[in-house]
Amino acid sequence: MFADDRFRDYQPASLRKDFISGITVGIVAIPLGMAFAMASGVKPEYGIYTTIIAGLIVSLLGGSRYQIAGPTGAFIPILLAVVLQYGYEDLLIAGLMAGIMLVAMSFFKLGSLVHFIPRSVTIGFTTGIAVIIFTGQLGNFFGLNLENHEYFHQNMEEFFSHLSETNGYSILTAAIGLLAIIFVPRLFPRIPVLLVGLIIPTIFASLLFPGQVETVGTAYGGIPQSLPKFQFPEITLEKIGMLFTPALIIAALGAIESLLSAVVADGMTGDRHKSNRELFGQGIANIITPLFGGIPATGAIARTATNIKSGAASPLSGVIHSVFVLLTLLLFAPYASYIPLAAMAPLLMLVAWNMSGYRSFKQIFQLRTSDSLVLAVTFLLTVFINLTVAVQAGLLLAVLSFVKKKSEQLQIDDPVDIQRQRQESLDLTAHFQIKKFTIRGPLFFGTAQSFEHSLMASIRRMPRVILLDMQYVTMIDATGEDKLDLIIDNIKKAGSTVLVSGLPDWGLDLFKKSGLHEKIGASSFFPDEESAKESFYRRKEAAD
């Protein structure tokens, strides 16, 4: 697992590229780490700790050459919900449990399973999260002191009930930050816009109207100039049971975000990540980070893309990014106290807009298919209930939609009479009749009942011989096999003979394991219709 080929073809010039990209990403990561932590209901320094520790561990142990890990916007709703319901200490336990789950997922090689989650589900909850992040910053934008609630409608009611208390200085500060974020990249494309989006409004507010807007210092008491001491949280069986579901959602979301980020990196570079190793690195990071006060982390798509665009050559850029953030914490932490919360609002609103996937949302919604329904339900439940319910409901709807589509693929052709005449004398002709049924599509739990009804309804009067042409059957599960077993019993009770033609090898193996092969009879299976027909008539003629 630790054999590392991510440093292949590493040259002396690569070190310079990694150094530049690491510093660049570090500059971007600092404001994001603080902002994501505060939006999640915890102190800003916890986001910095997560950026340093998780970023370092994932760079060393992960499965992608370019992945940058840390706190992300996708985690905000679930982390805020855990903090509101259980508190910060239990959030650390949930994060640690999620890390263990991620490591277990890597050992069971579940990395590829994440790709089976429908796009309508991921776009649905991602857009829902973006709405929650964006609206969650309205209070800071307008300078309102709002209480966080569990549900979206409660937070909206809280916002509108305090709207009359709007702080004009906060709006001005936020507006300056928003303008900086919009126009600075156009004028100076190489300058890290997020950092500038904090510095410019901070300078304006400090010089023009000091003390008129709430800052990181007044809200959180400033940021310590050191890492916290190692401290193992108090874990009990009761807490494990209580936090299992939140931890599972954190692990699942972390796996999805990390692997999506790694896939994006692959697409930008032509490299190929190792999904199970990536889950392992993310798991170890989330086990260790809470021991130093950090919140759950995952691969960050925007920071990973910035890393690549800045010229990163290896995971060393991620290590340098973490070291840079650590040095910044140790040297400049006191200055963070002057950052207005209103300056953080446009930054997070921009993150929400970028992660919303509004184009993909619009595209899927306009299809007016079952995917559109899955998208809408997942989105609405994410916004108005919570991410846990949304993902569960979205996946359930997606599965039901898939089963419905598959069930519509099963088809039984109209029965065909196959006859052969054998002349026994000049004036006597005997007829041996076979009725053929051609089965097409999947025979599984979603189609088994309709298969039985269709087949038995088509028979009407039981013929002497029934030939089941199964060359076009695409799959058979246990339910389909059981239903076929029941049909064979009914046919044999009526005194008729069953022949099977064209059954693929995998189907033949399934029949042998289930005993259906023996029940029908080994001599009743044929590679095609013609051989089945000829063999049956030869046996009949021999018997006569």
Disulfide bonds with the S-S distance in Angstrom:
none
